[in-house]
Structures are given as structure tokens and as C-alpha cells.
Amino acid sequence: MNTDLLKKWEKWFKLILGALVFIWILLTNVVILSRYVLKVSIPWSDEIFILMFIWLIFIGTALASVDNKHITITLLSEMIKSRKKKIVLDIAQNIIFLLFIVIVCYQSWVVVSLQVKSNQITAILNIPVYVTTLSMSLGSTAWAAIIIYKIFGDVSALRKGVK
């Protein structure tokens, strides 16, 4: 399987996650300084931290799928010695993952469209609520794309005659 595309995705996901974590740390320090030194509370800080945390989770989920870092049960794969059978097992696992991801992806896009239509906004920041849900939609879409790419790569390896 050509891993160049996966490495590019991984690079972008790490860049986005790194930027989010950097901003999170910077904002945390500003909030601490503001609260304890300046004696001024920043009311929107909790809301922005929750928003950033949700984005980190779903971008991180897609990133974890690049290198197969998700939790899996290795009992079967450890018992199988044949490389070909391991690839077939990987394809089966990825298809199961894909079914789950497609359901999450579809439902999150439904929720996003409802939130866009209803013009819901957050309590303090006054930004659209769908900005939060959009992280689930985009993260699961990226995750699905990566899984589909891996399935095609594994099928291609089987067709080439991996033993």
C-alpha cells in the first residue's frame, strides 16, 4: 500500500493538533494569570476549552487510525501465522470499523444540518453550536476516508499475491 498519502494526512493532523494544543496551553496560562494575578475572570474560557477538547478528540481519532493506534483485540491476529490471513482479518476489522464510522458520520451530519437550520448559538461565545458538532462530522469523515484507503490497500496486497 502506498503510505505517502497516509503520511501527508498524518502530517496535517499532527499540525492541527499541535496548533490546538499550543493555543490551549497559551489560553490556560492567560486564564490563570488573569484569574490569580489580575483578579479578573474570563467567562468564555470554559466554553472555548470544551470546544477545543472536542475538536482534539475527533481529529485525534482520525490521526490514531493512520497508524492503527485504536484499541483492538489481538487474540485472533496473534494466533494467525499467515500474512495473507492477517490481511483478510485486517480487512474484516476495517469493514466493521467503517460501518460504525459511517453511522456516526451520517448522524453527526444530520445533527449539524439541524443546528444550522435552527441557528443555535453558544451561551457565552455566541458562535454557532454546529461548530462543535462539525468536529465529529469532519473527524469521522476523515477517519472513514483513511479506513477506506486502508481497505483498498489491503485488497490490493491480496491481489498481488501476498503469502
N, C-alpha and C positions, 0 to 999 in steps of 0.2 A: 504494500500500500504506500502511496506517495504521502509522506508525512510533512512535506513542505507547507501545504495549506493548513494542516493542523498546527504547525509551529507558528505560522503567521497569526492564526486565531489566538493561540496561547499568548503570543507577544502582546496583542491588543487587549486581551482580557487582563493580563498582568498589569499593563499600563493603566487601564481604567481602575482596577482595584487599588493599585498603588496610589493613584491620584486621590481616590476616595478616602483611603486610609490617611494619607497626608493631610487632607482637608479636615478629616475627623479629628486628628491629633491637634492640628492648629486651632480648630474651634473649641476643643476641650480645654486647651490652655487659655484661650481668650475668656471662656466662661468661668474658669477657676479664678483667673486674675480679676475679672470683673466682679465676681461674687465676693471674694475674700479680701481683695485689696481695695477696690473701688467702692465696695458695698452696694453694687448695682446688679440687679438680677436681669438676665437676658431671657425674656419669656419664650422666645421662639426656639431656644436651644434644644429642648427635649423633642420637639416636633421634627426638627431637622436631623437630629441623631437617629430617631426612629426611621425616618425616610432613608437616610444613608445606610442604615443597618440592613434594611430590606433589600436595597439595591446590591449591597455587598453579598448577601446570601444568594441571590439569584444569578449574579454574574459569577460568583464563586462556584456555583453548581455547574454552570457551563464549563468553567475552567477545569474543574475536577474531572469532568468527563473526557477531556483531551487525553489525559494520562491514565485513565481508568482508576481514579482515586476514590471512587464511591465504594461504599461498603458492599461487599459481595460474599456469598458463601462459597468458599473454595474447596469444599469437600469433594465435589464431583471433579473439578479441574485437577485436583491433586491425585485423584485415582486414575485419571486418563493419562496414558503414556503417549499415544499417537498425536502428533501435531495436527493432523487433519481433523481428528475427533475434537480436539481442543478448539479449533477454529469453528467447527459446527456448534459446539457449546457456546462459544462467544456470540455467534450469530443468533442463537436462540435467546440468550440473555439480553442481547441488544434489542431484539424484537419485543421482548416483554417490557424492557425499559421504554422503548419507543411508544408502545400502546399507552403506558401510564403518562408519558410526557405529552402525547397528543391530546389526551383528555384534559390534563392540566392547562395546556396551551389554549385549547379551544375555550374552556370555561373562563380562563382569565381574559381572553379577548372579548368574550360576551360581557363580562363584568366591566371591562374598560369601556366598551361601547355604551353600556347603560350609564356609566358615570359621566361620560362625555355628554350624552343626551340630557342628563339631569343637572348638569352644571354644578355639581357638588364641589365645594372648596373646603380646605382645611380650616380649622378653627382660628389658628394664630397667624400662620404664614399667608393665608388667603391664596394658596395655589390650588390648582385643580387636584382633586383626590385621585384621579386616574394616574397621576404621576407616580404614585406608589404602586398601584396595580400594574402599571405598564412594565415595571421591573420584572414581575412574574411572567408577563407575556413575552417580553423580549428575551429574558433568560431561558425560558422553556423553549422558545423558538430556536435560539442558538444551540441549546442542548440537543434538541431534535435534529437539527442540521448536522451536528457533529456525530450523533449516533447513526444517522442515515449514511453519512460519509464512511464511517467505520464498517457498517454492514456491507456497503458496496466494495470496500477494500478487502474484506474477508471473503466475500463471494468471488472476487477476482482472484484472490490467492488460491481458493479451492479449484477454480477453473484452470489455473496454471499447473495444477497437479502437486500441491504441497503434500508431502507424505507424513 
